[in-house]
Amino acid sequence: MLYGLLKFALSYATRKYFVQINILNEENIPSDKPVLLLPNHRSAFMDPIVIASQIKRTTYFLVRGESFGNPAMVKIFNRLKMIPIYRREYDPDKIGQNKDIFKYCHELMERRGCLMIFPEGICQTKYLLAPLKSGAGRIILEAESKNNFELDIHVIPIGINYSNPHRFRGNLTIDIGDPIKPIKYKEQYEADPWEAVNAITSDIDTELRKRIITVDNQEQIRTVRQIERLFEGKNDNHPFVNEDWHQTRKGINDFIERQNEVNSENFAQFETKLQRYVGTLQRLGVEKNTALINQSGVNIGKLITIRVLLLILGLPLFIVSYLMHIIPFQLTRTLSLKLVRRVDFMGSVALSLGLLVFTIFGVGETILVHKAFHNWWITAGFFFVWPSLGMFAYGYLAEWVKLKEAWTWMRVGNNRSTLLQKIKKEQKELIDFLEKATQS
């Protein structure tokens, strides 16, 4: 009961927190087989939330045993399908209990359950994949070995990809990989169990890397994002334009790695020119909205006029929506900043706090509306519309930012045509380099 209610609430909150959620290959998770989900780990509690709330299966979780110190919380954790796993560096006196935990996981697989394990064992917000622990491989092969490799456990690597997990209204892509079948390792396990565990762990690592972006040099991500903006708003058939933001980003990242290997000197010159180009856009105030530059056929003056009219028409509704939501929004933001000590917890804390705070204020304001009108139809309508009004207020403020950028760009085009031509020329040279590099 508690798990179902929380899953429903978090599913709703997740779809409000992210502006776009793409779930790829969901059919790879069967409904009638034992399943072991193995995602990468980049955002603390956010990672299990987005997986468990967006798939159909009831999911159990292996979590750090040190979280089970409070007896009152243990009962809640158990009802939420959380299973403790103890680590030697934190609970050396409890490490022996892991045998019983592994046994419970084996039984869960025998019951055709669904278990989630983060094989890295640590959380990090960088574009890296830490060396995988062997625990998942042991659970899989030990459970299959006890059942003559007839369980047919579906071992599923999952790439969790955020445009920014700590920022409200970012993008999320969950890339569900093809199942890895343990039967492949049967003979190897019977000959040498540890060799088989290492083999399946290596294969999980390989499949995970296909579904996420990994970067040895974290500064490279800045170049990736700048190239993304170079093509923002372009409708032409360019090699780096893809409907899915994650595939676009991954393709650009792979391209940069190839260039650094085979064409490092020329690509270093390209990066210098790119930095100069981005610096110019930053001074003009349009660095984060380069679509304005690429949409050369659009009448910016007409665009601004239409946007101003729409903002004026929406102003009364914005004022009402803003007053309804400004307190819970600011309270969530303030509490998140005060409570979070590690950056990888920011997104999950903001999501969880937002769900709690906005629910309290939404219910409270709904009660006030009912007391004012004494009409259940009005009360119900207000309750269901209230969240959408909050999203409207947020979007309205974002439109004002876009209006400011469009106005700045119009002034550049009208008053400094020489600078505009220079920007267009630099942009074309950068894009030409990329297109030639992809063809070579």
N, C-alpha and C positions, 0 to 999 in steps of 0.2 A: 504493500500500500504506500509506504513512505517513499520507496524507490520510484514507483510509478508516478506519484505526484511530483517528486523532484525532477524526474526526467522530463515530464511535460512542461514544468515551469522553466527549466534550463534550456529546453529546446526553443521555447518562445523567446527567452532572453537572448540566446545566441543569435537568433535570426534578426533581432533588433540591434544587437551589438555590431554585427558585421553587415556591411552594405551588400555584399555578394558572397554566397556560399556555393561552391561547386563540389559535388561529390561524384568522383569518377569511378566507374566500374563497381558500383554497389552490388551488382549481381554476383561478384566474387565471394560474398559472404553468404554461405548457405543457411537455410533456416532449420535444417534437420540433421546437421552434422556437428561434431565437436569442433570448436574453432578456437584458435589462439591468435589474438590480434597483437601485432608487434609494431607500434608506431615509433617514430622518432620523438624526441622530447625537447621542446624549445620554449614552453611557456607554462611551467609548473602545473597548477590545477586546471588551467585552460585546456590543456591537451586531452585529459580524460573526459572533460565536460563536452568538448566538441565532438569527440568520437561517440561516446555513449548516448548523447542526446540526439544524434543525427542518424544512427543506424537502428534497425528494428529489433535486433537481438537484445535480450537482457544480459548485461555484461558484468562480470566479476572483475575485480582489480587487485593486483598485487601492489601494496603500498609499503612505505617505510615503516618498520616496526616501532620506531621511536614515537610515532604519532599515536600509538595505542597506550600511552602511559596513564591516561585518565580513565578510571573504570566506568564513569558515566558515559564518556564518549565512545567507549568500546561497543556498547550496546547499539548506539546509533550507527557506528561504522559497520557493524555486522549487518544491520538492516539495509545498509546502502551497498551491500555486496563487496565490502572492502576486506581484503585478506592481508594480514601483516607478514612481512618478510624481514628478517633481522640481519643487520650488517655487523660485521666483527668490530669495526671501528666505533660503533655507537652502542651496541648491546652485546658485548662479548659473552656475558653470562647467559644470554638467551639464544645464542647461535644454534644450540642443539635442537631448539624447537622447530627449526626449518625443515627437519625430516618429516615432522607431522604436517607442516604446511605443504611440502611437496606431495605427500600422500593425499592430502585433501584435493590438490590440483589434479592428481591422477584420477581420483574418483569423480571430479567435476567433468573431466574429459570423457569418462566412461558413461556419464549421464547425458552426454551430448551438450554440455554447457558451452558457454562463451567466456573466455578469460582474456584479459588484457594485461600485457607486461611491457614495460618500457625497457628494451634490452640494453640501452646505453647505461642504465643505472644512475645517471645524473641528468640534470636539466641545464641547458645552456642556450642563451639567446643568439649566439653567433651562428653563422652559416657553416656549421661543422657537424660531423657525425662522430661521436666519441667511440672508442673501441668497444665492441659489444661484449657484454658479460655472457657467461656460458649457461646461466640458470635456465633460460627459456629452452635451449637445446636439450638440457638434461630432462626437464619436465616432459617435453615432447617424446623423446626416445625412450625414457623409462616407462611412461604410460603405455606407449605402443608395445614395448617389449613384454610388459606384463600381460598384454592381450594379443600376443602373437602377431603384432602389427596389423590387426584387423579393425582398429578403431576408426581409421581413415580421418585422422585429425587434419583439419585444413589450417595450415600455418600461413598466415596472411600478413605480409609486410605492408605498412601503411605510411605514406608520406603526408605529414601535416605541414602545410605551407601557408604562412601568413604574410600579407604585405607588410603588416606591422601589428603584432598581437597585443600591443599595449596601447593602441590608439583606437578610439571609438570610430565606428563606421569604416573599418578597413576591409580587406578582402581575405577570404579563406578558401583554399582548395585542399580537399582531402583525396589523395590519389591511392586507391585501394589496389594492391598488387595481385597478381595471379597466385593461387594457393601453391605452397611448397608441400609436396607429399612425402611423409616420413618413410614410406615403403622403399623409397630410393636408397635409404641408408641402412636397410635391414642387415644385409650381409656384412657391411662394414662395422655396424654396431656389435654384431655377434662375434666378430673377430677382435675388435678393439673399441670398446665403448667411448673412450675419450677421443679417439681419432674421429669417430662418427659425430660426436658432439661438436668438435671443432669444425668439421666439414659443413654441418648444417648451419652453424653460427656464421661461417664465412659466406654461405649462400644467402643467408638473411641479410647480411651486410651489403652484399652485391645488389640485391633486389631493392633494398631501402635507398641506396644511393641513386638508383634510376628514377626515384620518385620525389627527390628533394634536391635543393641546390646546396652543394658543398663548395666552400672556397677556402683555400689555405691562407691567402692574403685577404684579410677582411676589408682592406681599402678598395679591393676590386669591386665590392658591392656598390660603392659610390659611382664608379664608372658605369656599371650596369644600369643604374637608375637614371644617370644622365643620358645614356643612349636611348633609354625608354622615352624620355621626354623629347628627345630629338625627333622621334616619329609620332609623338602624341598628336592626334587629330588628323593624321594623314589617312586618306581613304584609298590610296593607290596600293598596288600589289607589291609591297616591300617585303624583303626577307625577314624583317624583324617585327612585322605586324601580325599579331595573332589574336583571335577573339578571347582566348583565355590568358589572363595576365601572368599566371604562373609559367605557362609554356613559353610565353614571350621572354620572361625574365630568365628562365632556364636556358633558352636558346641563345640569348645574348651572352650569358655567363660562359656557356660552352665555347662560343665563338671567341671570346676574349682569351680563354685558356689556350685555344689552338694558336691564336695569333702570337701570344707570348712565347710559344714554343718554336714557331716557324718564321715569324716575321716581327721579332721583338723590337728591333730598332725603328722600323716604320710605324709600328703601333704605338711606341713611346712618343713619337712626334704627333701622332693623331691625338693621343691623350692630352698633350700640351695644348693643342689647338682647341680641343673640346673644353678644357678648363677655362681657356680664355673666352670662349663663346658663352659658357655658363656664367662666368663672371659678369659679362655684359648684361645678360638677362637678369641677373640678381640686382644690378644697379638700376635697371628699369622697372623692377618689381613684378616681372612676369615669369620668373624662373620656374615656378611650379604650375604654370598654365601656358605651356608652349603651344597648345592647340590654337591659341589666338594667332600665332605667327603662321602656322601651317594652313589655316583656313583663309588663304589669300583671297578667295572669291567671295567671302562674306563681307557685307557692308557693316563695318563695325559701328558706325553711327546709328544705323537702323537697329542693330542688335542691342545697343545700349538703350535706345528709346523704348523698345519693346520690354526690355528687362525692367526699366524704371516704372513703366506703367503697371506691369504685373506686381512689382513690389509695393506700389502704392495701393493697388486693389487688395492685396493680401495683408496690408498693414493692420487693419482692425482685428483680423483673426490672429495675426502674429502676437499682438499685444496681449490678447486674452490667453493664448497658448503659453506665451512666455511667462506671464504672471503665475500660471498654474504650475509650471515645471521648473522655474529658476531655483527655488529652494532645494528640491530633491537633487537637481543636477549639481549645484554647487556643493551640497552636503556630501554627495557621493565622491565628487572630485577631491574635496578637502580631506575627507576621511581616508581615501585611498592613498593620498600623498603622505599622510601622517602615519598610517599603519604599515605601509610597505617599506621594507628595508632592503629587499633584493629586487632588481629590475625584472627578473623572470616571473615574479609574482604579481606585477602590476596589472596585467590584463585580467587574470583570473579574479583578483580581489575586486577590481572595478566592476567586473561582470556580476559577481556574487553580491557585492554591496548594493549595486544598482538595482538588482532584482528585489532585494529586501527593502531598500529605501523607497523606491518608486512604487512598490506594492503598498507600503504603509500609507504613503501620501495619496495614491490613487484611491484606495479604499476610504481614507479619511475625507477626501474631497467629495467622493460619491455620497457619503453619509450626509455631508452638509447640503448637497444638492437635493437629496431626498427630503431633508427637513425643511428646505425652502419651498419645494413644489408639491410634496406629498403625492407624487405620481410615480408609480413603478415603471411605466414606460419611459419616462424622462430619465429616471435613475439608471435603468438598464442601458439606455442609449448613451448616456454620459460615460458610464463605466467602460463600455466597449470602444468608445471614440477617444477617450482620454489619452491612451498611449500614442495614437496617430497624431493627435494635436501636438504632443511633445516632439515627434519626429518632424512635423511641419515647422515648428519653431526653430529646430536645429538647422533644417534645410534652408529656411528663410535667411538666417544669418550667414550661411555659406554662400547664398546668392549675392549678398551684399559684397562679400570679398571678391567674387568673380566680377561684379560690376566695377569695383575699384580697379581691378587689373585690366579690364576691357577699356576703361576710361584712360588709364595710363598708356596703353598701347595705341589707342586712337590718337593721343597727343603726339606720340613718337612718330606715327605715320604722317600726321599733318604738318608738324612743325620741324621735324628733323629727318627729312626724306633721305639724306645722305647716310645717316646712321642706319636707317631701315634697310637700305640697299646693301650696306656692309654686312648686316646681320644675315640677310637672306643669302648673300654670297658665301659667308662662312658656313652657314647651315648646309648649303648645297655641296660645298667641298667636303664636309664631314660625311654626308650621306653617300656621296660618290665614292669616297674611300671605302666605306663599309660595304657597298654593293660590289665593288671590284674585288674586295678581299674575300667575300663569300663565294665568288665565282672562280677564284684562283685555286 
